[in-house]
Amino acid sequence: MNKIFGYLLVCAGLLLVFFALIGMYKVFVNGNAVMPIVQLADMQLNTAYGPVVIPMKSLSAVVNLMLFALFMAFLLSAGAKVAGVGNGFLKAERIYDALRENPSALQNKEQVNKL
């Protein structure tokens, strides 16, 4: 049962990692637009020479790209953690199978290190 669950976790983790990498590739290499999360309004400053309007559209794009990159980095690390847990299940199952085949392996330190 641990072997099946381990393989499922490894596959799910790898899918998360590939989803994050493909999403980042599409946005940063192909130039696809990201979903606007933050929309900053234009800022108007009153100076001695009259009002000056500062456009914030480019700053909004940079903030949205940083938030997207942060979310994809989170997905990347979560996928790696899930795959690592699955790998731990598989390793424990492999050790259990090896000890079941050869119960006297615990007495020899070299054989324990091989497991």
PyMOL CGO cylinders between C-alpha atoms (Angstrom):
from pymol import cmd
from pymol.cgo import CYLINDER

trace = [
    CYLINDER, 0.00, 0.00, 0.00, 2.86, 2.38, 0.81, 0.3, 1, 1, 1, 1, 1, 1,
    CYLINDER, 2.86, 2.38, 0.81, 4.40, 1.65, -2.57, 0.3, 1, 1, 1, 1, 1, 1,
    CYLINDER, 4.40, 1.65, -2.57, 1.26, 2.70, -4.46, 0.3, 1, 1, 1, 1, 1, 1,
    CYLINDER, 1.26, 2.70, -4.46, 0.79, 5.78, -2.29, 0.3, 1, 1, 1, 1, 1, 1,
    CYLINDER, 0.79, 5.78, -2.29, 4.48, 6.66, -2.72, 0.3, 1, 1, 1, 1, 1, 1,
    CYLINDER, 4.48, 6.66, -2.72, 4.28, 6.46, -6.50, 0.3, 1, 1, 1, 1, 1, 1,
    CYLINDER, 4.28, 6.46, -6.50, 1.10, 8.56, -6.50, 0.3, 1, 1, 1, 1, 1, 1,
    CYLINDER, 1.10, 8.56, -6.50, 2.79, 11.23, -4.37, 0.3, 1, 1, 1, 1, 1, 1,
    CYLINDER, 2.79, 11.23, -4.37, 5.87, 11.26, -6.57, 0.3, 1, 1, 1, 1, 1, 1,
    CYLINDER, 5.87, 11.26, -6.57, 3.70, 11.66, -9.69, 0.3, 1, 1, 1, 1, 1, 1,
    CYLINDER, 3.70, 11.66, -9.69, 1.61, 14.41, -8.07, 0.3, 1, 1, 1, 1, 1, 1,
    CYLINDER, 1.61, 14.41, -8.07, 4.73, 16.26, -6.98, 0.3, 1, 1, 1, 1, 1, 1,
    CYLINDER, 4.73, 16.26, -6.98, 6.27, 16.03, -10.42, 0.3, 1, 1, 1, 1, 1, 1,
    CYLINDER, 6.27, 16.03, -10.42, 3.04, 17.30, -11.98, 0.3, 1, 1, 1, 1, 1, 1,
    CYLINDER, 3.04, 17.30, -11.98, 3.11, 20.33, -9.67, 0.3, 1, 1, 1, 1, 1, 1,
    CYLINDER, 3.11, 20.33, -9.67, 6.74, 21.00, -10.55, 0.3, 1, 1, 1, 1, 1, 1,
    CYLINDER, 6.74, 21.00, -10.55, 6.10, 20.71, -14.30, 0.3, 1, 1, 1, 1, 1, 1,
    CYLINDER, 6.10, 20.71, -14.30, 2.97, 22.88, -14.04, 0.3, 1, 1, 1, 1, 1, 1,
    CYLINDER, 2.97, 22.88, -14.04, 4.97, 25.60, -12.29, 0.3, 1, 1, 1, 1, 1, 1,
    CYLINDER, 4.97, 25.60, -12.29, 7.85, 25.41, -14.75, 0.3, 1, 1, 1, 1, 1, 1,
    CYLINDER, 7.85, 25.41, -14.75, 5.57, 25.47, -17.80, 0.3, 1, 1, 1, 1, 1, 1,
    CYLINDER, 5.57, 25.47, -17.80, 3.60, 28.40, -16.35, 0.3, 1, 1, 1, 1, 1, 1,
    CYLINDER, 3.60, 28.40, -16.35, 6.78, 30.37, -15.74, 0.3, 1, 1, 1, 1, 1, 1,
    CYLINDER, 6.78, 30.37, -15.74, 8.08, 29.49, -19.22, 0.3, 1, 1, 1, 1, 1, 1,
    CYLINDER, 8.08, 29.49, -19.22, 4.86, 30.68, -20.87, 0.3, 1, 1, 1, 1, 1, 1,
    CYLINDER, 4.86, 30.68, -20.87, 4.92, 33.99, -19.03, 0.3, 1, 1, 1, 1, 1, 1,
    CYLINDER, 4.92, 33.99, -19.03, 8.59, 34.90, -18.95, 0.3, 1, 1, 1, 1, 1, 1,
    CYLINDER, 8.59, 34.90, -18.95, 9.77, 33.44, -22.28, 0.3, 1, 1, 1, 1, 1, 1,
    CYLINDER, 9.77, 33.44, -22.28, 6.70, 33.50, -24.53, 0.3, 1, 1, 1, 1, 1, 1,
    CYLINDER, 6.70, 33.50, -24.53, 5.39, 36.76, -23.08, 0.3, 1, 1, 1, 1, 1, 1,
    CYLINDER, 5.39, 36.76, -23.08, 1.90, 35.59, -22.14, 0.3, 1, 1, 1, 1, 1, 1,
    CYLINDER, 1.90, 35.59, -22.14, 0.02, 37.97, -19.89, 0.3, 1, 1, 1, 1, 1, 1,
    CYLINDER, 0.02, 37.97, -19.89, -0.57, 37.18, -16.24, 0.3, 1, 1, 1, 1, 1, 1,
    CYLINDER, -0.57, 37.18, -16.24, -3.85, 37.66, -14.45, 0.3, 1, 1, 1, 1, 1, 1,
    CYLINDER, -3.85, 37.66, -14.45, -3.89, 41.19, -13.01, 0.3, 1, 1, 1, 1, 1, 1,
    CYLINDER, -3.89, 41.19, -13.01, -4.06, 40.92, -9.24, 0.3, 1, 1, 1, 1, 1, 1,
    CYLINDER, -4.06, 40.92, -9.24, -2.90, 44.43, -8.40, 0.3, 1, 1, 1, 1, 1, 1,
    CYLINDER, -2.90, 44.43, -8.40, -4.05, 47.44, -10.40, 0.3, 1, 1, 1, 1, 1, 1,
    CYLINDER, -4.05, 47.44, -10.40, -2.51, 50.70, -9.30, 0.3, 1, 1, 1, 1, 1, 1,
    CYLINDER, -2.51, 50.70, -9.30, -4.27, 53.92, -10.21, 0.3, 1, 1, 1, 1, 1, 1,
    CYLINDER, -4.27, 53.92, -10.21, -2.39, 56.80, -11.79, 0.3, 1, 1, 1, 1, 1, 1,
    CYLINDER, -2.39, 56.80, -11.79, -0.88, 59.15, -9.23, 0.3, 1, 1, 1, 1, 1, 1,
    CYLINDER, -0.88, 59.15, -9.23, -1.27, 62.90, -9.47, 0.3, 1, 1, 1, 1, 1, 1,
    CYLINDER, -1.27, 62.90, -9.47, 1.22, 65.20, -7.77, 0.3, 1, 1, 1, 1, 1, 1,
    CYLINDER, 1.22, 65.20, -7.77, 0.58, 68.88, -7.30, 0.3, 1, 1, 1, 1, 1, 1,
    CYLINDER, 0.58, 68.88, -7.30, 3.76, 70.86, -7.88, 0.3, 1, 1, 1, 1, 1, 1,
    CYLINDER, 3.76, 70.86, -7.88, 4.56, 74.53, -8.15, 0.3, 1, 1, 1, 1, 1, 1,
    CYLINDER, 4.56, 74.53, -8.15, 4.38, 74.18, -11.93, 0.3, 1, 1, 1, 1, 1, 1,
    CYLINDER, 4.38, 74.18, -11.93, 0.99, 72.51, -11.92, 0.3, 1, 1, 1, 1, 1, 1,
    CYLINDER, 0.99, 72.51, -11.92, -0.32, 68.97, -11.50, 0.3, 1, 1, 1, 1, 1, 1,
    CYLINDER, -0.32, 68.97, -11.50, 1.86, 66.11, -12.77, 0.3, 1, 1, 1, 1, 1, 1,
    CYLINDER, 1.86, 66.11, -12.77, 0.30, 62.73, -13.56, 0.3, 1, 1, 1, 1, 1, 1,
    CYLINDER, 0.30, 62.73, -13.56, 2.51, 59.67, -12.97, 0.3, 1, 1, 1, 1, 1, 1,
    CYLINDER, 2.51, 59.67, -12.97, 1.29, 56.58, -14.88, 0.3, 1, 1, 1, 1, 1, 1,
    CYLINDER, 1.29, 56.58, -14.88, 1.34, 53.41, -12.77, 0.3, 1, 1, 1, 1, 1, 1,
    CYLINDER, 1.34, 53.41, -12.77, 0.54, 50.88, -15.49, 0.3, 1, 1, 1, 1, 1, 1,
    CYLINDER, 0.54, 50.88, -15.49, 4.13, 49.67, -15.85, 0.3, 1, 1, 1, 1, 1, 1,
    CYLINDER, 4.13, 49.67, -15.85, 4.54, 49.42, -12.06, 0.3, 1, 1, 1, 1, 1, 1,
    CYLINDER, 4.54, 49.42, -12.06, 1.35, 47.34, -11.89, 0.3, 1, 1, 1, 1, 1, 1,
    CYLINDER, 1.35, 47.34, -11.89, 2.75, 44.96, -14.50, 0.3, 1, 1, 1, 1, 1, 1,
    CYLINDER, 2.75, 44.96, -14.50, 5.98, 44.53, -12.53, 0.3, 1, 1, 1, 1, 1, 1,
    CYLINDER, 5.98, 44.53, -12.53, 4.11, 43.88, -9.28, 0.3, 1, 1, 1, 1, 1, 1,
    CYLINDER, 4.11, 43.88, -9.28, 1.86, 41.34, -10.99, 0.3, 1, 1, 1, 1, 1, 1,
    CYLINDER, 1.86, 41.34, -10.99, 4.87, 39.54, -12.48, 0.3, 1, 1, 1, 1, 1, 1,
    CYLINDER, 4.87, 39.54, -12.48, 6.58, 39.39, -9.08, 0.3, 1, 1, 1, 1, 1, 1,
    CYLINDER, 6.58, 39.39, -9.08, 3.44, 38.00, -7.44, 0.3, 1, 1, 1, 1, 1, 1,
    CYLINDER, 3.44, 38.00, -7.44, 3.11, 35.41, -10.21, 0.3, 1, 1, 1, 1, 1, 1,
    CYLINDER, 3.11, 35.41, -10.21, 6.76, 34.38, -9.82, 0.3, 1, 1, 1, 1, 1, 1,
    CYLINDER, 6.76, 34.38, -9.82, 6.30, 34.10, -6.05, 0.3, 1, 1, 1, 1, 1, 1,
    CYLINDER, 6.30, 34.10, -6.05, 3.22, 31.89, -6.48, 0.3, 1, 1, 1, 1, 1, 1,
    CYLINDER, 3.22, 31.89, -6.48, 4.99, 29.67, -9.02, 0.3, 1, 1, 1, 1, 1, 1,
    CYLINDER, 4.99, 29.67, -9.02, 8.00, 29.36, -6.71, 0.3, 1, 1, 1, 1, 1, 1,
    CYLINDER, 8.00, 29.36, -6.71, 5.61, 28.26, -3.96, 0.3, 1, 1, 1, 1, 1, 1,
    CYLINDER, 5.61, 28.26, -3.96, 4.08, 25.63, -6.28, 0.3, 1, 1, 1, 1, 1, 1,
    CYLINDER, 4.08, 25.63, -6.28, 7.56, 24.49, -7.27, 0.3, 1, 1, 1, 1, 1, 1,
    CYLINDER, 7.56, 24.49, -7.27, 8.64, 24.01, -3.67, 0.3, 1, 1, 1, 1, 1, 1,
    CYLINDER, 8.64, 24.01, -3.67, 5.35, 22.33, -2.73, 0.3, 1, 1, 1, 1, 1, 1,
    CYLINDER, 5.35, 22.33, -2.73, 5.72, 19.89, -5.62, 0.3, 1, 1, 1, 1, 1, 1,
    CYLINDER, 5.72, 19.89, -5.62, 9.27, 19.10, -4.58, 0.3, 1, 1, 1, 1, 1, 1,
    CYLINDER, 9.27, 19.10, -4.58, 8.13, 18.50, -1.00, 0.3, 1, 1, 1, 1, 1, 1,
    CYLINDER, 8.13, 18.50, -1.00, 5.28, 16.19, -2.10, 0.3, 1, 1, 1, 1, 1, 1,
    CYLINDER, 5.28, 16.19, -2.10, 7.62, 14.22, -4.36, 0.3, 1, 1, 1, 1, 1, 1,
    CYLINDER, 7.62, 14.22, -4.36, 10.10, 13.97, -1.48, 0.3, 1, 1, 1, 1, 1, 1,
    CYLINDER, 10.10, 13.97, -1.48, 7.44, 12.53, 0.82, 0.3, 1, 1, 1, 1, 1, 1,
    CYLINDER, 7.44, 12.53, 0.82, 6.54, 9.98, -1.86, 0.3, 1, 1, 1, 1, 1, 1,
    CYLINDER, 6.54, 9.98, -1.86, 10.20, 9.11, -2.23, 0.3, 1, 1, 1, 1, 1, 1,
    CYLINDER, 10.20, 9.11, -2.23, 10.40, 8.58, 1.53, 0.3, 1, 1, 1, 1, 1, 1,
    CYLINDER, 10.40, 8.58, 1.53, 7.49, 6.13, 1.35, 0.3, 1, 1, 1, 1, 1, 1,
    CYLINDER, 7.49, 6.13, 1.35, 9.18, 4.24, -1.46, 0.3, 1, 1, 1, 1, 1, 1,
    CYLINDER, 9.18, 4.24, -1.46, 12.49, 4.13, 0.41, 0.3, 1, 1, 1, 1, 1, 1,
    CYLINDER, 12.49, 4.13, 0.41, 10.82, 2.81, 3.57, 0.3, 1, 1, 1, 1, 1, 1,
    CYLINDER, 10.82, 2.81, 3.57, 9.03, 0.14, 1.55, 0.3, 1, 1, 1, 1, 1, 1,
    CYLINDER, 9.03, 0.14, 1.55, 12.30, -0.87, -0.13, 0.3, 1, 1, 1, 1, 1, 1,
    CYLINDER, 12.30, -0.87, -0.13, 14.03, -1.21, 3.26, 0.3, 1, 1, 1, 1, 1, 1,
    CYLINDER, 14.03, -1.21, 3.26, 11.10, -3.20, 4.63, 0.3, 1, 1, 1, 1, 1, 1,
    CYLINDER, 11.10, -3.20, 4.63, 11.21, -5.57, 1.64, 0.3, 1, 1, 1, 1, 1, 1,
    CYLINDER, 11.21, -5.57, 1.64, 14.97, -6.05, 1.97, 0.3, 1, 1, 1, 1, 1, 1,
    CYLINDER, 14.97, -6.05, 1.97, 14.69, -6.83, 5.68, 0.3, 1, 1, 1, 1, 1, 1,
    CYLINDER, 14.69, -6.83, 5.68, 11.83, -9.23, 5.06, 0.3, 1, 1, 1, 1, 1, 1,
    CYLINDER, 11.83, -9.23, 5.06, 13.98, -11.16, 2.56, 0.3, 1, 1, 1, 1, 1, 1,
    CYLINDER, 13.98, -11.16, 2.56, 17.06, -11.18, 4.79, 0.3, 1, 1, 1, 1, 1, 1,
    CYLINDER, 17.06, -11.18, 4.79, 16.24, -10.64, 8.51, 0.3, 1, 1, 1, 1, 1, 1,
    CYLINDER, 16.24, -10.64, 8.51, 19.85, -11.21, 9.55, 0.3, 1, 1, 1, 1, 1, 1,
    CYLINDER, 19.85, -11.21, 9.55, 20.94, -8.07, 7.68, 0.3, 1, 1, 1, 1, 1, 1,
    CYLINDER, 20.94, -8.07, 7.68, 20.54, -6.00, 10.85, 0.3, 1, 1, 1, 1, 1, 1,
    CYLINDER, 20.54, -6.00, 10.85, 23.54, -7.69, 12.48, 0.3, 1, 1, 1, 1, 1, 1,
    CYLINDER, 23.54, -7.69, 12.48, 25.96, -6.66, 9.71, 0.3, 1, 1, 1, 1, 1, 1,
    CYLINDER, 25.96, -6.66, 9.71, 26.66, -2.90, 9.64, 0.3, 1, 1, 1, 1, 1, 1,
    CYLINDER, 26.66, -2.90, 9.64, 27.71, -2.89, 5.96, 0.3, 1, 1, 1, 1, 1, 1,
    CYLINDER, 27.71, -2.89, 5.96, 24.44, -4.44, 4.85, 0.3, 1, 1, 1, 1, 1, 1,
    CYLINDER, 24.44, -4.44, 4.85, 22.46, -1.89, 6.91, 0.3, 1, 1, 1, 1, 1, 1,
    CYLINDER, 22.46, -1.89, 6.91, 24.31, 0.95, 5.16, 0.3, 1, 1, 1, 1, 1, 1,
    CYLINDER, 24.31, 0.95, 5.16, 23.47, -0.56, 1.74, 0.3, 1, 1, 1, 1, 1, 1,
    CYLINDER, 23.47, -0.56, 1.74, 19.77, -0.43, 2.54, 0.3, 1, 1, 1, 1, 1, 1,
]
cmd.load_cgo(trace, "trace")
